[in-house]
Amino acid sequence: MKAKPRNEPAWQATDFQRAVYEAVRLIPAGKVSSYACIATWIRRGSARTVGTALRNAPDDPGIPCHRVICSDGRIGGFGGEMAGPLVARKERLLRSEGVTFVAKGKVDPAAFM
């Protein structure tokens, strides 16, 4: 994430974003959850609003955004992109944590928590 110029206030997460980030922090390495499950878990928003919150997340290793995927097992977006090098990075991160795939870009259902 780019550093903010000195004259701009620091970015502040909304209550909803904080709830999403706290839920995502609870997903262990080697497991995934879906955007819709996160919305249900925190009892707020929708899959789309969870995705938006994650797209706007600070670049923080403590928020493992890569562990949130589509309900049907597709990887979904990453870093605001739906394809390309960032989505490939998301797949590499998942694989490095032991998540297995049943098809190109599709996570094994056993990886869902």
Wavefront OBJ file of the C-alpha trace (Angstrom):
o trace
v 0.000 0.000 0.000
v 1.310 3.455 -0.813
v 2.323 5.730 2.034
v -0.025 8.647 2.568
v 1.393 12.148 2.138
v 2.112 13.854 5.461
v -0.808 16.276 5.084
v -3.416 13.469 4.733
v -4.902 11.867 7.833
v -4.116 8.191 8.448
v -6.611 5.753 6.959
v -9.176 4.526 9.467
v -11.140 1.319 9.004
v -14.902 1.446 9.480
v -16.587 -0.716 12.125
v -17.678 -3.084 9.348
v -14.159 -3.347 7.932
v -12.722 -4.015 11.396
v -15.286 -6.803 11.914
v -14.298 -8.367 8.564
v -10.565 -8.130 9.344
v -11.039 -9.661 12.803
v -12.994 -12.586 11.302
v -10.375 -13.147 8.594
v -7.619 -13.217 11.219
v -9.312 -16.311 12.695
v -8.940 -18.383 9.503
v -5.974 -20.702 10.136
v -3.251 -21.333 7.587
v -4.226 -24.236 5.333
v -7.924 -23.375 5.519
v -10.184 -20.983 3.627
v -13.563 -19.350 4.100
v -15.856 -17.622 1.643
v -16.891 -14.004 1.335
v -20.489 -15.067 2.068
v -19.489 -17.101 5.138
v -17.616 -14.122 6.559
v -20.721 -11.938 6.109
v -22.838 -14.563 7.865
v -20.234 -15.063 10.588
v -20.104 -11.362 11.496
v -23.877 -11.019 10.901
v -23.372 -7.983 8.691
v -23.113 -7.129 5.033
v -22.978 -9.472 2.057
v -20.363 -11.387 0.114
v -19.870 -8.327 -2.077
v -19.361 -5.919 0.841
v -16.914 -8.329 2.475
v -14.975 -8.455 -0.803
v -14.928 -4.664 -0.939
v -13.658 -4.466 2.635
v -10.875 -6.921 1.814
v -9.981 -5.076 -1.384
v -9.529 -1.953 0.750
v -7.603 -3.703 3.543
v -4.225 -2.313 4.489
v -1.247 -4.346 3.308
v -0.903 -6.170 6.617
v 0.337 -9.767 6.975
v -1.916 -10.021 10.036
v -4.979 -9.859 7.765
v -4.708 -12.990 5.589
v -7.102 -11.808 2.864
v -5.855 -14.564 0.552
v -7.720 -17.123 2.689
v -11.115 -15.766 1.601
v -12.465 -17.230 -1.632
v -15.761 -17.655 -3.501
v -18.396 -20.030 -2.113
v -18.035 -22.320 -5.132
v -14.306 -22.792 -4.486
v -13.010 -20.376 -7.107
v -10.158 -18.216 -5.859
v -11.913 -14.918 -6.555
v -10.064 -11.642 -6.686
v -7.020 -10.354 -4.877
v -5.723 -6.841 -4.457
v -8.640 -5.462 -6.450
v -7.894 -7.656 -9.472
v -9.924 -10.590 -10.799
v -7.091 -12.028 -12.896
v -3.399 -11.566 -13.394
v -0.296 -11.618 -11.212
v -2.018 -10.729 -7.937
v -4.546 -13.571 -8.288
v -1.669 -15.925 -9.186
v 0.053 -14.734 -5.991
v -3.105 -15.563 -4.001
v -3.015 -19.128 -5.359
v 0.707 -19.449 -4.545
v 0.077 -18.207 -0.984
v -2.727 -20.727 -0.491
v -0.631 -23.576 -1.912
v 2.312 -22.596 0.324
v -0.004 -22.980 3.329
v -1.063 -26.473 2.240
v -4.380 -25.675 0.559
v -5.017 -28.172 -2.228
v -6.789 -27.544 -5.501
v -9.107 -29.879 -7.420
v -8.940 -27.942 -10.696
v -7.219 -24.862 -12.056
v -8.180 -21.992 -9.769
v -10.597 -24.123 -7.722
v -9.906 -25.009 -4.082
v -10.559 -28.480 -2.683
v -13.799 -28.302 -0.628
v -11.934 -29.998 2.244
v -9.990 -26.751 2.732
v -13.098 -24.856 3.869
v -13.295 -24.368 7.612
l 1 2 3 4 5 6 7 8 9 10 11 12 13 14 15 16 17 18 19 20 21 22 23 24 25 26 27 28 29 30 31 32 33 34 35 36 37 38 39 40 41 42 43 44 45 46 47 48 49 50 51 52 53 54 55 56 57 58 59 60 61 62 63 64 65 66 67 68 69 70 71 72 73 74 75 76 77 78 79 80 81 82 83 84 85 86 87 88 89 90 91 92 93 94 95 96 97 98 99 100 101 102 103 104 105 106 107 108 109 110 111 112 113
